[in-house]
Amino acid sequence: MRVIFYVLVIGVSAVVTFGFSILIYRLSHRFRLYPKIRERDVHTRPTPRLGGIAMFLGVLTAFAVGSFIPQLDLVYAQPGRILAILGAALLIVLIGVADDIWDLDWLTKLAGQILAAGLIAWQGVQIASIPLPGLTVQGSPLMSLIITVFLIVLVMNAINFIDGLDGLVAGVALIANSAFFVYCYVIQYGPTNESNYFNLAQLISAVLIGACLGFLPLNWHPARLFMGDAGALLVGLLMAASTIAVTTEIDPCRLTGECGDNGDLLGASGLLPAYIPILLPFAVLIVPLLDFALAVFRRLRAGKSPFSADRKHLHHRLLDMGHTHFHAVLIFYAWTAVASVGCLLVLLLHDWWWALIVTAIGLLICTILTLAPLSRRKAAEVAVQSADPELVASDAALAPFDALDAAAERFDPDEPPTDAEAEVALDRLHEKGAT
């Protein structure tokens, strides 16, 4: 029944976020508080992007309500950590709103992110040690501070980089934090022989789950409200904070076997489950981190700032491959769910290699679903390019699939044919007996 108190926090965060989302949506349209559509945007109509304010107010209210729940007194016994997280969240939201309105330069945004991350680390929410096989590496206070700030800034930007499709960030964060919440709940009692179900990491996860739940109804495709940089950076900040906070809740010697007679290695078989605290954050963020790494590499190679905007993110590429907006979002959800649940199964199953098999199957299915439209388009291209050139040139449905045909020049190469258009082309060739 301990989980009921977290459900209460989730409910408060969700209801408040939803209510303020509706209010901000109406005010934004009344006072025209929305920017012009940019070249890299996927949406086609002006949409308010101040949803991050509603999410922050939901988070703030949930933390305030949590302070009145006696079972959470242990979490609020160190108010400095919570105040630092809320202060950093406020700073990030202000920077995000300013960027959404005035388009700040990347250096200003980065400085604000470092300041926010430093505030959290300064109040003790930081990585104090790194468990390795047989030993625990403990860095100096300065090194712990630097690593913590780096990880928080990295996660914030990784989440912000994938914020390009309706419901994408809110859904991915909801899935990832739900898995992380379950992980924290299990790890605090079973494998560690501890009974403290109430800790800062779980509280942050619960608050963020509620904020995402409350915001998603207005952000689902077609979105009526965007979270903007304020919301995406806020989600990244809280996800990073909860991940780092959980490392302070587990005795590192239980992860490395240094406890001697005082305890055993975490997990049923030892080593692999012991490192889920390290693997899980990277697993649930594998897609955002990959997108972030590719974007930085792409921009630096082109001689541009790593924070400059373009239309070559993974979600853009999914659309270009022929996926619909809805399918592209579901694919991101699927990758996140497989990675998150896979890590949980490693912890929960006695024979963790079964978890690896299930995860591998899930990743294979995700790969097939991701590449399916691409293979269909390639099939259409092969069929069209092997057909009679005169037939292709005279049919507007076929020309886009033949890059060597003069008729294809009428079409924008930056907007390749969709999967549906590939199906039409193949059906047209079949009707004409060209396949």
C-alpha positions in Angstrom: 0.0 0.0 0.0 3.0 2.3 0.2 2.7 3.0 -3.5 -0.6 4.8 -2.9 1.2 7.8 -1.6 3.1 8.1 -4.9 -0.1 7.6 -6.8 -1.4 10.7 -4.9 1.6 12.7 -6.0 1.2 11.5 -9.6 -2.5 12.5 -9.5 -1.8 16.0 -8.2 0.9 16.6 -10.7 -1.3 15.3 -13.6 -4.4 17.3 -12.7 -2.6 20.5 -12.1 -0.5 20.2 -15.3 -3.7 19.4 -17.3 -5.6 22.3 -15.8 -2.8 24.8 -16.5 -2.2 23.4 -19.9 -5.8 24.2 -20.9 -5.4 27.7 -19.4 -2.2 28.4 -21.2 -3.6 27.1 -24.4 -6.6 29.5 -24.3 -4.5 32.4 -23.2 -1.9 31.8 -25.9 -4.6 31.9 -28.6 -6.3 34.9 -27.1 -3.1 36.9 -27.0 -1.4 35.2 -30.0 1.4 33.9 -27.9 2.8 31.5 -30.5 5.8 31.8 -32.9 5.8 31.5 -36.7 6.3 28.1 -38.2 10.0 27.4 -38.8 11.5 25.5 -41.8 12.4 22.5 -39.7 9.0 22.3 -38.0 6.7 19.3 -38.8 3.5 21.0 -37.9 1.7 23.2 -40.4 -0.3 25.6 -38.2 0.9 28.1 -35.6 0.8 26.3 -32.2 1.6 27.7 -28.7 4.8 26.3 -27.2 4.5 27.4 -23.6 3.3 24.1 -22.2 6.5 23.8 -20.2 5.1 26.4 -17.8 2.1 24.2 -17.1 4.4 21.2 -16.5 6.5 23.2 -14.1 3.5 24.4 -12.1 2.3 20.8 -11.9 5.7 19.7 -10.6 5.8 22.5 -8.1 2.4 21.8 -6.8 3.1 18.1 -6.5 6.3 18.7 -4.5 4.3 21.1 -2.2 1.6 18.5 -1.6 4.2 15.8 -1.0 5.6 17.8 1.9 2.3 17.3 3.8 2.4 13.5 3.5 3.9 12.1 6.7 5.3 9.0 4.9 7.5 11.3 2.8 9.0 13.1 5.8 12.3 11.3 5.3 12.6 12.8 1.8 11.8 16.3 3.0 14.2 15.9 5.9 16.8 17.4 3.5 14.9 20.4 2.1 18.0 21.8 0.5 18.0 19.1 -2.2 14.4 19.6 -3.1 14.7 23.4 -3.1 17.8 23.1 -5.4 15.9 20.9 -7.8 12.9 23.3 -7.9 15.2 26.3 -8.2 17.1 24.7 -11.1 13.8 23.7 -12.7 12.6 27.3 -12.4 15.8 28.6 -14.0 15.5 26.1 -16.9 11.9 27.0 -17.5 12.7 30.7 -17.6 15.5 30.1 -20.1 13.3 27.8 -22.2 10.5 30.3 -22.3 12.9 33.1 -23.2 14.3 30.9 -26.0 10.9 30.1 -27.3 10.0 33.8 -27.5 13.3 35.5 -28.4 15.4 32.6 -29.7 18.4 32.9 -27.4 21.9 32.0 -28.7 23.3 28.6 -27.8 26.0 29.9 -25.5 23.4 31.7 -23.3 21.3 28.5 -23.1 24.3 26.3 -22.3 25.4 28.7 -19.5 22.0 28.6 -18.0 21.9 24.8 -18.1 25.3 24.5 -16.5 24.2 26.9 -13.7 21.0 24.9 -13.1 22.9 21.6 -13.0 25.5 23.1 -10.7 22.8 24.2 -8.3 21.6 20.6 -8.0 25.0 19.1 -7.6 26.0 21.8 -5.0 23.2 20.6 -2.7 24.4 17.0 -2.7 22.5 15.4 -5.5 25.5 14.2 -7.3 27.4 11.0 -8.3 29.7 10.3 -5.4 31.1 7.0 -6.6 31.2 4.6 -9.6 31.0 0.9 -8.9 33.4 -1.3 -10.9 34.0 -5.1 -10.6 35.6 -5.7 -7.2 36.0 -2.0 -6.3 34.3 1.3 -5.9 35.9 4.4 -7.6 35.3 7.5 -5.5 36.4 10.7 -7.1 37.2 14.0 -5.5 34.3 16.4 -4.7 35.3 18.6 -7.7 35.3 15.6 -10.0 31.9 14.4 -8.7 30.6 17.9 -9.3 31.9 18.0 -12.9 30.6 14.6 -13.8 27.2 15.4 -12.3 26.9 18.7 -14.1 28.0 17.1 -17.4 25.5 14.3 -17.2 22.6 16.6 -16.3 23.4 18.9 -19.2 23.8 15.9 -21.5 20.4 14.5 -20.7 18.7 17.8 -20.9 20.0 18.4 -24.4 19.3 14.9 -25.5 15.7 15.1 -24.5 15.4 18.6 -26.1 16.8 17.3 -29.4 14.1 14.7 -29.9 11.3 17.2 -29.2 10.1 17.4 -32.8 6.9 15.4 -33.0 3.6 15.6 -31.2 3.6 13.6 -28.0 7.1 12.4 -28.5 9.0 13.7 -25.4 6.0 13.4 -23.1 5.4 9.8 -24.1 9.1 8.7 -24.0 9.5 10.3 -20.6 6.3 8.7 -19.3 7.5 5.2 -20.4 11.1 5.7 -19.2 10.2 7.2 -15.8 7.5 4.5 -15.2 10.2 1.8 -15.7 12.6 3.8 -13.5 10.0 4.2 -10.8 9.4 0.4 -10.7 13.1 -0.2 -10.6 13.6 2.2 -7.7 10.6 0.6 -5.8 12.0 -2.9 -6.2 15.6 -2.1 -5.6 14.9 -0.4 -2.3 13.7 -3.5 -0.6 14.3 -6.8 -2.4 17.9 -7.0 -3.5 19.3 -4.5 -1.0 17.4 -5.8 2.1 16.3 -2.2 2.8 12.8 -1.1 3.7 12.9 2.6 2.7 10.4 2.9 -0.1 10.3 6.6 0.2 13.2 8.5 -1.3 14.0 11.4 -3.5 14.6 9.4 -6.7 11.1 7.9 -6.6 9.4 11.1 -5.7 11.0 12.9 -8.7 10.0 10.1 -11.0 6.4 10.1 -9.7 6.1 13.9 -10.1 7.4 13.7 -13.6 5.1 10.9 -14.5 2.2 13.0 -13.4 3.3 16.0 -15.4 3.7 14.0 -18.6 0.3 12.4 -18.1 -1.4 15.7 -17.6 0.3 17.3 -20.6 0.0 14.5 -23.1 -3.8 15.0 -23.9 -3.1 18.4 -25.3 0.2 17.4 -26.9 -1.2 14.3 -28.7 -1.2 14.5 -32.5 -2.5 16.8 -33.8 -1.0 18.8 -30.9 -2.8 21.9 -29.6 0.0 22.8 -27.3 3.8 22.2 -27.3 6.0 22.0 -24.3 8.7 24.0 -26.0 12.3 24.2 -24.8 11.0 25.0 -21.3 9.2 21.7 -21.1 11.8 19.5 -22.8 14.7 20.9 -20.7 12.6 20.5 -17.6 11.9 16.8 -18.4 15.6 16.2 -19.0 16.6 17.9 -15.8 14.2 15.9 -13.7 15.1 12.6 -15.4 18.8 13.3 -14.8 18.2 14.3 -11.2 16.2 11.2 -10.4 18.8 9.0 -12.0 21.6 10.6 -10.0 19.6 10.6 -6.8 19.1 6.9 -6.8 22.8 6.3 -6.8 23.0 7.9 -3.4 20.4 5.5 -2.0 22.3 2.3 -2.7 25.4 1.2 -0.7 28.1 1.0 -3.3 29.8 -2.0 -1.6 26.7 -4.0 -2.4 27.4 -3.5 -6.0 31.0 -4.5 -5.9 31.1 -7.3 -3.2 33.3 -5.2 -0.8 30.8 -5.6 2.0 32.3 -9.0 3.0 30.0 -10.7 5.4 27.7 -7.7 5.7 26.0 -8.3 2.4 25.9 -9.9 -1.0 26.0 -8.7 -4.5 22.9 -7.1 -5.8 20.7 -9.4 -7.9 20.1 -13.1 -8.3 23.4 -13.9 -10.1 25.5 -10.9 -9.2 27.3 -8.7 -11.6 24.9 -7.7 -14.4 21.9 -6.8 -12.3 24.3 -4.9 -10.0 25.0 -2.4 -12.7 21.4 -1.7 -13.7 21.7 1.7 -11.9 24.3 2.6 -14.4 22.8 0.9 -17.5 19.1 1.8 -17.0 19.5 5.6 -17.6 21.4 5.1 -20.8 19.1 2.3 -21.9 15.9 4.4 -21.6 17.6 7.3 -23.3 19.4 5.4 -26.0 17.4 7.0 -28.8 17.7 10.6 -27.5 21.4 10.1 -26.8 22.0 8.6 -30.2 20.1 11.5 -31.9 22.2 14.0 -29.8 25.5 12.4 -30.7 24.7 12.2 -34.4 23.5 15.8 -34.4 26.6 17.1 -32.7 28.9 15.1 -35.1 26.9 16.3 -38.1 27.0 19.9 -37.2 30.7 20.0 -36.1 31.6 18.3 -39.4 29.8 21.0 -41.3 31.6 23.7 -39.3 28.5 24.8 -37.4 27.6 25.1 -33.7 26.6 21.8 -32.1 23.4 23.6 -30.9 22.4 24.9 -34.3 19.0 23.7 -35.6 18.4 21.5 -38.6 15.9 19.1 -40.0 18.0 15.9 -39.9 17.0 14.5 -36.5 15.9 10.9 -36.2 12.3 11.8 -36.1 12.7 13.8 -39.3 14.4 10.8 -40.9 11.5 8.5 -39.9 9.1 10.8 -41.6 11.3 10.9 -44.7 11.4 7.1 -44.7 7.7 7.1 -45.2 6.4 6.7 -41.6 3.3 8.7 -40.7 3.6 11.1 -37.8 1.7 8.7 -35.5 3.8 5.7 -36.5 7.1 7.6 -36.0 6.1 8.5 -32.4 5.0 4.9 -31.7 8.4 3.6 -33.0 10.2 5.9 -30.5 7.9 4.6 -27.8 8.7 1.0 -28.8 12.4 1.5 -28.7 12.2 3.2 -25.3 9.8 0.5 -23.9 12.0 -2.4 -25.0 15.2 -0.9 -23.5 13.4 0.0 -20.2 11.6 -3.2 -19.7 14.7 -5.2 -20.7 16.6 -3.6 -17.9 13.8 -4.3 -15.5 13.7 -7.9 -16.5 17.4 -8.3 -15.8 16.7 -7.2 -12.3 13.4 -9.1 -11.7 14.2 -12.5 -13.4 16.3 -15.1 -11.5 17.9 -16.1 -14.8 18.8 -12.8 -16.3 19.9 -14.2 -19.6 16.2 -14.7 -20.3 15.8 -11.0 -20.1 18.6 -10.6 -22.6 16.8 -12.9 -25.0 13.5 -11.1 -24.6 15.2 -7.7 -25.1 17.0 -9.0 -28.2 13.7 -10.1 -29.7 12.1 -6.8 -28.9 15.0 -4.9 -30.5 14.7 -7.0 -33.6 11.0 -6.3 -33.9 11.7 -2.6 -33.5 14.3 -2.7 -36.2 11.9 -4.4 -38.6 9.2 -1.9 -37.9 11.6 1.0 -38.3 13.0 -0.1 -41.6 9.7 -1.4 -43.1 8.7 1.8 -45.0 12.3 2.1 -46.3 12.2 -1.4 -47.8 8.8 -0.7 -49.4 10.1 2.5 -51.0 13.2 0.6 -52.2 11.0 -2.0 -53.8 9.0 0.7 -55.6 12.2 2.3 -56.8 13.6 -1.0 -58.2 10.3 -1.8 -59.9 9.9 1.7 -61.4 13.5 2.0 -62.6 13.3 -1.4 -64.4 10.0 -0.5 -66.1 9.5 1.2 -69.5 10.9 4.8 -69.3 8.1 6.2 -71.4 5.5 4.6 -69.0 7.3 6.1 -66.0 7.6 9.5 -67.6 3.9 9.7 -68.4 2.7 8.7 -64.9 2.9 11.2 -62.1 2.6 8.5 -59.5 5.7 6.7 -60.9 8.1 9.5 -61.7 9.2 10.3 -58.2 10.7 6.8 -57.8 13.0 7.1 -60.8 15.7 9.6 -59.9 17.2 9.3 -63.4 14.0 10.2 -65.2 13.6 13.8 -66.2 10.0 13.8 -65.0 11.3 13.2 -61.4 12.8 16.7 -61.5 9.4 18.1 -60.9 9.4 16.8 -57.4 11.3 18.2 -54.4 14.2 15.9 -53.5 14.1 17.0 -49.9 10.6 15.5 -49.6 10.9 11.9 -50.7 7.9 9.8 -51.6 6.0 8.3 -48.7 5.2 4.6 -48.0 1.6 5.2 -49.2 2.9 6.7 -52.4 5.1 3.6 -52.9 2.1 1.4 -52.5 0.3 3.4 -55.1 3.2 3.2 -57.5 3.5 -0.6 -57.1 -0.2 -1.0 -57.7 -0.1 1.2 -60.8 2.8 -0.9 -62.2 0.9 -4.1 -61.5 -2.2 -2.8 -63.2 -0.2 -1.9 -66.3 1.6 -5.3 -66.3 5.0 -3.8 -65.7 5.9 -5.9 -62.7 
